[in-house]
């Protein structure tokens, strides 16, 4: 899947910290769309998602030197985008004084279907019926390909909780697909 000349995220981070601006450009090219998509998944507004991704990049650039393990850049950066997105939703909810109006659970429609097969549609519907917390774990595990440990860090929960949410989500999906 990787090209022979593929440079790992950790190597790029290390190069940037050592002063190589081109390494930052590669990181931005590699992750900006992912950050926008992740923010959009939470805030449901493309312009706001772009702003959040941009603000996240500012923070990432300022704090990248503090990253203890450069190979964990993706999960660390996604956690920043995630937190900024959640903070934005909380601010909006306070302004409207209706915290329950904002619904993160509609995010599943963002998963692209290359073909509209009945099974894929059933899967999409089954995932849409999951709780918000289960949808978050499913999305981070299957779409963003994060490990349970990285999911736990991103969401601020224990690894056991992440594992449990993923297990229950899978069981619920199996049950829905058998119907």
C-alpha positions in Angstrom: 0.0 0.0 0.0 2.9 2.4 0.8 5.3 3.6 -1.8 8.9 2.7 -1.3 9.7 6.4 -0.7 6.9 6.8 1.8 8.1 8.8 4.8 6.4 8.0 8.1 4.5 10.6 10.0 7.1 10.3 12.8 9.9 11.0 10.5 8.1 14.1 9.0 7.4 15.4 12.5 11.0 15.0 13.5 12.2 16.7 10.3 9.8 19.6 10.9 10.9 20.0 14.5 14.5 20.1 13.2 13.6 23.0 10.9 12.4 21.4 7.6 9.4 23.4 6.5 8.8 21.0 3.6 8.0 18.2 6.1 5.2 20.4 7.5 3.8 20.9 4.0 3.8 17.1 3.5 2.0 16.6 6.8 -0.6 19.2 6.0 -1.1 17.7 2.5 -1.5 14.2 4.1 -3.9 15.2 6.9 -5.7 18.4 6.2 -8.6 16.7 4.4 -8.9 14.1 7.2 -9.0 16.8 9.8 -11.7 18.7 7.9 -13.8 15.5 7.5 -13.4 14.6 11.1 -14.5 18.1 12.2 -17.4 18.1 9.7 -18.5 14.7 11.1 -19.0 16.4 14.5 -20.1 20.0 13.6 -22.1 19.3 10.4 -21.0 22.6 8.8 -18.3 22.6 6.1 -17.2 26.2 6.7 -16.9 25.7 10.5 -15.1 22.3 9.9 -12.5 24.1 7.7 -12.0 26.8 10.4 -11.6 24.1 13.1 -9.1 22.3 11.0 -7.2 25.5 10.4 -7.2 26.4 14.1 -6.1 22.9 14.9 -3.1 23.2 12.6 -2.1 26.4 14.4 -2.2 24.6 17.7 -0.5 21.5 16.2 2.4 23.6 14.8 2.8 25.4 18.1 2.8 22.2 20.2 4.4 19.6 17.9 7.7 19.9 19.8 6.0 18.6 22.9 4.9 15.4 21.1 6.8 12.7 23.0 6.3 10.0 20.4 6.3 11.4 16.8 4.9 8.2 15.4 1.6 8.9 17.3 1.2 12.2 15.4 -2.1 11.1 13.7 -3.9 10.1 16.8 -2.5 13.1 18.7 -3.5 15.6 16.0 -7.0 13.9 15.5 -7.5 14.3 19.3 -6.8 18.1 18.9 -9.3 18.3 16.0 -11.8 16.3 18.0 -11.5 18.4 21.1 -11.8 21.7 19.1 -14.8 20.3 17.3 -16.5 19.3 20.6 -15.6 22.6 22.2 -17.3 24.4 19.3 -20.4 22.3 19.6 -20.6 23.0 23.4 -20.2 26.7 22.7 -23.1 26.7 20.2 -25.2 24.6 22.6 -24.7 27.1 25.4 -25.6 30.0 23.1 -28.8 28.3 22.1 -29.4 26.9 25.6 -30.5 23.7 24.0 -27.7 21.2 24.5 -29.7 18.3 23.2 -30.5 20.0 19.8 -27.1 19.2 18.4 -26.9 15.6 17.4 -23.6 13.9 16.6 -25.3 10.7 15.6 -26.1 11.7 12.0 -22.5 11.3 11.1 -22.8 8.0 9.5 -24.2 9.5 6.3 -20.7 10.9 5.7 -19.3 7.4 5.0 -19.2 7.1 1.3 -20.9 4.2 -0.4 -19.2 3.3 -3.7 -22.1 1.2 -4.7 -25.6 1.3 -3.4 -25.9 -2.4 -2.7 -28.7 -3.5 -0.3 -26.2 -4.9 2.2 -24.2 -1.7 2.4 -27.5 0.3 2.8 -28.5 -2.1 5.6 -25.2 -1.7 7.3 -25.4 2.1 7.0 -28.9 2.0 8.6 -27.7 -0.4 11.4 -24.8 1.9 12.2 -27.2 4.9 12.2 -29.2 3.2 15.0 -26.2 3.0 17.3 -25.7 5.4 20.2 -23.6 8.4 19.6 -20.7 7.0 21.6 -20.8 3.7 19.7 -20.8 5.5 16.4 -17.8 7.6 17.4 -15.8 4.4 18.3 -16.9 2.6 15.1 -16.0 5.6 12.9 -12.6 6.1 14.6 -11.8 2.3 14.4 -13.0 1.5 10.9 -12.8 4.9 9.0 -9.8 6.5 10.6 -8.2 3.1 11.4 -7.1 4.1 15.0 -6.2 1.5 17.5 -8.4 1.0 20.6 -5.6 2.7 22.6 -5.7 5.8 20.3 -9.5 5.8 20.3 -9.4 5.9 24.1 -7.0 8.8 24.1 -8.9 10.7 21.4 -12.3 10.4 23.2 -10.8 10.7 26.7 -12.1 7.3 27.9 -10.4 4.1 29.1 -9.3 1.4 26.6 -11.7 -1.0 28.2 -14.6 1.4 27.6 -13.5 1.8 24.0 -13.3 -1.9 23.6 -16.7 -2.4 25.2 -18.4 0.2 23.0 -16.9 -1.4 19.9 -18.0 -4.8 21.0 -21.6 -3.7 21.7 -21.7 -1.8 18.5 -20.7 -4.9 16.5 -23.3 -7.0 18.3 -26.0 -4.5 17.6 -25.0 -4.3 13.9 -25.0 -8.1 13.7 -28.4 -8.3 15.2 -29.8 -5.6 12.8 -28.3 -7.3 9.8 -29.8 -10.7 10.7 -33.3 -9.2 10.6 
